[in-house]
Amino acid sequence: MPSPPPSPSPSKQPTPLPTAMPSAPFLDLTATSASRNYAVRNAYAFAAVDAQQGLWFWGGSQLAINETTHLLEAKEVVSSLYAYVIVLQSGEFFALGARTAIDGWLSYSSFKVVKVCASENAFAAITEEGGVIAFGSVGHGGVVSESLLPYLQSGVRGLVATAGAFCAWTSDGRVFCWGNKHTGGDVSSLSNAALRDVVQVFATRGAFAALTTSGDVITWGDCLRGGCQQGLTDVISIIAASSAFVALGGDYEVVAWGNPRYGGDLPTATKAAIGTSAAAIFHNVGAIAALLSSGKVVTWGDAGYGGNSSAVSSLLVDVVNVTSTDRAFAALDRSGRVIVWGDGQFGGQIPSTLSAVTSEGVRSVVGSKAAFAAITASGEVVTWGDALFGADTSSVSSFIGQGVEAVQGNSAGFLAVNASGAVFMWGNKAVFEEEGLISRVTALPLQFFS
């Protein structure tokens, strides 16, 4: 198995709506596709499904994954750091990648699944019958505790993971967890009475938070990841960052807990600036950004990660989306202007040579671990940040001048596709053994999976 990279960037999975939400004078934190919960993303490869449900992989040679173009009727692709699980339209699934990350999956190959979830080095899934299966690294939750098996044969409603543990909740509101106890895999310290009437569980990288029907929040796991909050009530939705949780209370105000340095401490002035107008929550490894319904952005957390946006606050007034690297943020406003802040080596500063092309008309921005890539109105890709993680485009310069339709980032770099279906990749050469034009796809568009 390849050597583990540093902690991955936040993931790109939309947050599901846990319960019916009361009306309020702002966008719903969980209903908007912008807000993201922490989740693992693959550090070595890219995966996509084309318009004919064909499955494609790029950059996976270190994971023993070869480019795949068969028409497999793929529905969903879920990644851990080192592997993928592919779910077909039929509910059947198969796993590819590093052996330890998928160890034991063949024992369940006859099962059909409705949901798959990944820790850093293991997978768990809800079957069609409502039961749970798990495989991969034992230390990351790849084996369900034998004592829990009788309770996880049916009625499982949801599944979520930290870096090393899984939690499932059932239709009768009970919660069952397994995996690394230091990342929330042990709930023995909680009474059965406490974990009742749970409607959804959320996960940072090292802790879980359960939301009950009455709005109470119960937490467990690593205290510095949000696992030791007590007495929180009247909550209607939660967003999980890497090291902190952000919740929307019944008074429509935002509260936060977890690592105080990395977003778990919401300053009084910042809370007042957010008021009751939070529309979406974004985060990176050490800071959190709230997009307000007015289009303004308010930040907190470690200043070195983008927790202090005062230098650009006058520009953050008509924002429609925010993305991040591990230590910086990039906001896109309604005119297509890009505004960045945070660590300059991680993309928090745009070079003066790019200021003109990023000042208007930019269509989208994505991040790797330490660089940003933006598509301009003409389809040109421009990059900035750390050269090692994708800011250096010399290997693809002849391909990214115009006509690019989409760009996807992972921890190591970027993959892009143009209007003719040409696919090209660049970034960390220690991870990507191949750069430049690597294949062509005919059935566009592509749906990427992190």
Secondary structure, 3 states (H helix, E strand, C coil): CCCCCCCCCCCCEECCCCCCCCCCCCCCCCCCCCCEECCCCCCCCEEEECCCCEEEEECCHHHCCCCCCCECCEEEEEECCCEEEEEECCCCEEEEECHHHHCCHHHHCCCCEEEEEECCCEEEEEECCCCEEEEECHHHCCCCCHHHHHHCCCCEEEEEECCCEEEEEECCCCEEEEECHHHCCCCCCCCCCCCCCEEEEEECCCEEEEEECCCCEEEEECHHHCCCCCCCCCEEEEEECCCEEEEEECCCCEEEEECHHHCCCCCHHHHHHHCCCEEEEEECCCEEEEEECCCCEEEEECHHHCCCCHHHCCCCCCEEEEEECCCEEEEEECCCCEEEEECHHHCCCCCHHHCCCCCCCCCEEEECCCEEEEECCCCCEEEEECHHHCCCCHHHCCCCCCCEEEEEECCCEEEEEECCCEEEEEECCCCCCCCEEEEECCCCCCEEEC
